Amino acid sequence: MPINSVPVRQEITAETLRVLLNNCAALKNIGQEHKKYFEESTPIGTTLQIICPWKPMGRKGQSFQPEPIVQTTVPLTVSYWRGCDWIYNDTDESLFLNMDKYHEMYSRPAGLQLAQLIEGDLLSYMQVTTPNFVGTAGTLPTTTTPYNQAQTTLNKLLAPQADRCIIYTSDYNQNLVLAGQSLFNPQAEISKQYVSGYVGKYAGFDLYVDELLPQYTVGTYAGSPVINGANQSGSSISIRGWNHGSTTLNPGDRITIQNTYACNPQGEHTGYKNLNFQAVVTQTVSDSSGTLTAQIYPPIIPSGQFQNCYVSGVPTGQGPADGATVTVQGSSASTCNTAFAFQKDAFTSVFVKLHTPSNVESAVIGGQELGTNVYLRSLRQWQSSGPYAGYETERMDVIYGFAAQYADYLSCVIYG
């Protein structure tokens, strides 16, 4: 069958997508349940507001105590368009290209490159949207303690036990193996053994090696930062005490606040006195005369149905005290390694099914064809005019977006 037939085009595209998926460990371990909203007959645009579950507090006793239903949402925005393109002409095809091994020689490397782009985007997104952390920035773990701490953090925040994983680099993996842990790749886990980088299991996590994990550079700061004003709450917080003109916090900087602790996210919201409330800075901010207002995730919620923290030493239900010490994780301007421990529902993704243009040899593969919600469009066209006249052009496209739907209690950074 000639290489330019539509059936072969579909087969090549499907194989390229399989290569892409098998090299995206993080992507395969997050949710993909919102695709249907982007395929409705009435378009919804680029952003879907995901409705979060209602969190009733319940009551004790017989008396009727109604609670209002408060709807909260998080945005899932399609904001990434990635692709891979190449061209060749008759001379290339006749003298240089191996057309019998087209997928192996050309489209497979394209799939690998797209996997690198997608996985890199997702890991960078997780870097700036995961608030909880364990370990020490700048020091790779040499014991199993940080992994156990990550498990404890997710347990205390009521993350489901199933579908947990850790994505880390070879440096982390080497140290974990050197610490004496035997990691196995159970052949019974068919769905995982074909995923690039799968290592084994430890502490309830499936472990994957992924060299695309970005290093993180801490913002520049100096001084003795403290809370600027008592009883603050919400997604912005005023902090004073920075040295004048010396501080710029980056998206991804993580902070803790003196005497402010995480709490059980259900029921009576019991405070954990040995688990600090941790937040991540979401926007770049610099100080003005030693004071700045940082945007953080999750917001500080010290009372009510959605309470997520408990503050010691202040009246019940109030936010942090004025003058409480604020600590930034990691030394000023330092670079550190990061790994991610998370449950599948912490993040979700959506890939848009692109249309099939006319007058080109094309294929759009994904969805029911391969049992995945990731779509890859592949186009081939002979160019009779324009800058590529006389060339066969190949184009592959993916469009997607991510949301941190429950990252505040289902995800944790392991610093290294």
Order of alpha helices (4+ residues) and beta strands (2+ residues): alpha-beta-beta-alpha-beta-alpha-beta-alpha-alpha-beta-beta-beta-beta-beta-beta-beta-beta-beta-beta-beta-beta-beta-beta-beta-beta-beta-beta-alpha-beta
